[in-house]
Amino acid sequence: MANEEKITILFDETQNERGKMNQNLKNFRDLLRKKGKYKVKSYDDFPITYEGIKDGKVIIFACPDGSKLKISEINELIKYVEEGGGILLLSHASGDRGLRTNFNQLIENFGIKVKNDEVSDHQHCFLEMDTLPLIQNLESHPITSDLSQVVFIAGCSLETSKNAKGVAFSDMAAIPPNSPVIACTEHGSGKIVVIGSYRIFSDYSIGLNTEDNQKLALNTINWLTETHKEKVEEEKEIEVTEVKKIEEEEVEKGILETIKEEITVIEKEEIREMEEASEELTPLTHTEEEATPPPAVETSEKIHEIEETPLIKPSEILSIVSEETQEEVKQPTETIPSEKVQTYPSPPPPQVEPDLPKPIIQESKILVELSSIKEELSKLRKEIHYFSRELLKILKKT
């Protein structure tokens, strides 16, 4: 990235700051330079003016000591923020009173105030030193992103009002309890961050030697340099992603509804076909009853025919028999030798399958067809369920 494209970060040296970029804040300076997108430089033009600092995206005041801002400088700094600049104020234990400064006159315009105290915690502290409290009560914010805790070194607490908000707080067992130690706000087109300790970013002992404190330093500068346009674009990107997610969920929901409707239609069709088949079987029973006449009727008719047949007298029967016998005697008979007579085994009587009534045969065929249709419908439903699951898997992957 070319120098003219880099974001300029100013370290102020007009207010007799305890933290100096090329002395005890070298680690902070180098951390920003290694990031690649920042150009770091000191600012020592007195008095502070908007024209003098407008080219810097952020100006850092690292613990001003024994120096007070002029009213004109306060107004110039307010204008700087309104026009899109960022201010990072790093204070120290005892606040404005102990440092003999008047920075509260500046930051109170943005809803933040440093208190004249020192945060200590004998229960949650680093190296068992109560003046090194571990700040673990962190609000969700880009400044505290990916942090587990912050080692707070010889710092004061803060007060917030208006639209300002605390993003890191002391523990309930600390002194003072549950008080903000890092606060931020937006004003006009710019932003402000106030931290009650400058030594958390210094080269002394702990400072930026802890991973979380390094993340805090980068998170703070990143948030201060993020422009409104970048924020809007990021929000739009998030919104577009959410819209796409909602649309995908709607599509998936629609597919599921379609599949459910198709299954319902198949089930209804199956029930309808079974009902129609049941209705077709009912008249077949009546046809069978009508087609097969009662045996009693047939028997009575035969009896009636027998009754109407005239009876033959015994004398007539004898004469008929005598005449038949005489005719047999008149016809010559041919004798066949016994050796020429061949005997053959009588064939077994043919097995005749019982004839089923036609209605019963038709009913059996219909039942077989219904069973076959039911099996096909069952297979179809299983295939629909299988393809539905596969389709859902594909949608989730995409």
Long-range contacts (C-beta under 8 A, 24 or more apart in sequence): 1-36, 1-37, 3-39, 6-37, 6-38, 6-39, 7-37, 7-38, 7-39, 7-57, 7-58, 7-225, 8-38, 8-39, 8-40, 8-41, 8-55, 8-56, 8-57, 9-38, 9-39, 9-40, 9-41, 9-56, 9-57, 9-58, 9-60, 9-221, 9-225, 10-41, 10-42, 10-43, 10-53, 10-56, 10-58, 10-59, 10-60, 11-40, 11-41, 11-42, 11-43, 11-59, 11-60, 11-62, 12-42, 12-43, 12-44, 12-48, 12-59, 12-60, 12-61, 12-62, 13-42, 13-43, 13-44, 14-43, 14-44, 14-45, 14-46, 14-47, 14-48, 14-67, 15-61, 15-64, 15-65, 15-67, 15-69, 15-101, 16-64, 16-65, 16-66, 16-67, 17-61, 17-62, 17-63, 17-64, 17-65, 18-62, 18-63, 18-65, 18-92, 18-198, 19-62, 19-63, 19-90, 19-198, 19-201, 19-202, 20-62, 24-202, 24-203, 24-204, 25-62, 25-201, 25-202, 25-203, 26-203, 27-201, 27-202, 27-203, 27-207, 27-208, 27-209, 28-201, 28-202, 28-208, 28-217, 31-208, 31-214, 31-217, 31-218, 32-217, 32-218, 32-221, 35-218, 38-221, 38-225, 47-72, 47-73, 47-76, 48-73, 48-76, 48-77, 49-73, 49-76, 50-76, 50-79, 50-80, 50-83, 53-80, 53-85, 54-80, 54-83, 54-85, 56-85, 57-85, 57-86, 57-224, 57-225, 58-85, 58-86, 58-87, 58-88, 58-221, 58-224, 58-225, 59-85, 59-86, 59-87, 59-88, 60-88, 60-90, 61-87, 61-88, 61-89, 61-90, 61-103, 62-90, 62-198, 62-201, 63-90, 63-91, 63-92, 63-99, 63-198, 64-99, 64-101, 64-103, 65-99, 65-100, 65-101, 66-99, 66-100, 66-101, 67-101, 68-100, 68-101, 68-102, 69-101, 69-102, 69-103, 69-105, 69-106, 74-105, 74-106, 74-109, 77-106, 78-106, 78-109, 78-187, 80-190, 81-110, 81-187, 81-188, 81-189, 81-190, 81-191, 81-192, 82-187, 82-188, 82-189, 82-190, 83-188, 83-189, 83-190, 84-188, 84-189, 84-190, 84-227, 84-228, 85-190, 86-190, 86-191, 86-192, 86-193, 86-224, 86-225, 87-190, 87-191, 87-192, 87-193, 87-224, 88-192, 88-193, 88-194, 88-195, 88-220, 88-221, 88-224, 89-114, 89-192, 89-193, 89-194, 89-195, 90-195, 90-197, 90-198, 90-200, 90-201, 91-155, 91-156, 91-194, 91-195, 91-196, 91-197, 91-198, 92-154, 92-155, 92-156, 92-196, 92-197, 92-198, 92-199, 93-117, 93-118, 93-119, 93-131, 93-154, 93-155, 93-156, 93-197, 94-118, 94-156, 95-156, 95-196, 107-192, 107-194, 109-187, 110-162, 110-164, 110-185, 110-187, 110-192, 111-160, 111-161, 111-162, 111-163, 111-164, 111-185, 112-158, 112-159, 112-160, 112-161, 112-164, 112-183, 112-185, 112-192, 112-194, 113-158, 113-159, 113-160, 113-161, 114-156, 114-158, 114-194, 114-196, 115-156, 115-157, 115-158, 115-159, 115-176, 115-179, 116-156, 117-156, 117-157, 117-176, 118-154, 118-155, 118-156, 119-152, 119-155, 119-156, 119-157, 119-170, 119-174, 119-175, 119-176, 119-179, 119-181, 119-196, 120-174, 120-175, 121-170, 121-171, 121-173, 121-174, 121-175, 122-173, 123-171, 123-173, 123-174, 124-171, 124-173, 124-174, 126-151, 126-206, 132-206, 133-170, 133-171, 133-174, 134-171, 135-168, 135-169, 135-170, 135-171, 135-181, 135-182, 136-171, 137-168, 137-169, 137-170, 137-171, 137-178, 138-167, 138-168, 138-169, 139-165, 139-166, 139-167, 139-168, 139-169, 141-165, 141-167, 141-184, 141-223, 142-219, 142-222, 142-223, 142-226, 143-167, 143-182, 143-184, 143-193, 143-216, 143-219, 143-220, 143-223, 144-168, 144-182, 144-216, 144-219, 145-215, 145-219, 146-215, 146-219, 147-212, 147-215, 147-216, 147-219, 148-212, 149-212, 150-182, 150-200, 150-212, 150-213, 150-216, 151-200, 151-206, 151-210, 151-212, 151-213, 152-181, 152-196, 152-197, 152-200, 153-197, 153-199, 153-200, 153-202, 153-206, 153-207, 154-197, 154-199, 155-181, 155-195, 155-196, 155-197, 155-198, 155-199, 155-200, 156-181, 156-196, 156-197, 157-181, 157-196, 158-182, 158-183, 158-194, 158-196, 160-185, 164-192, 184-223, 189-228, 191-223, 191-224, 193-220, 193-223, 193-224, 195-220, 248-395, 248-398, 251-395, 252-392, 252-395, 255-388, 255-391, 255-392, 255-395, 256-388, 256-392, 259-384, 259-388, 262-384, 263-381, 263-384, 263-385, 266-377, 266-380, 266-381, 266-384, 269-377, 270-374, 270-377, 273-370, 273-373, 274-370, 274-374, 277-366, 277-370, 280-366, 281-363, 281-366, 284-359, 284-362, 284-363, 285-359, 287-359, 288-357, 288-359, 288-360, 291-357, 291-358, 291-359, 292-357
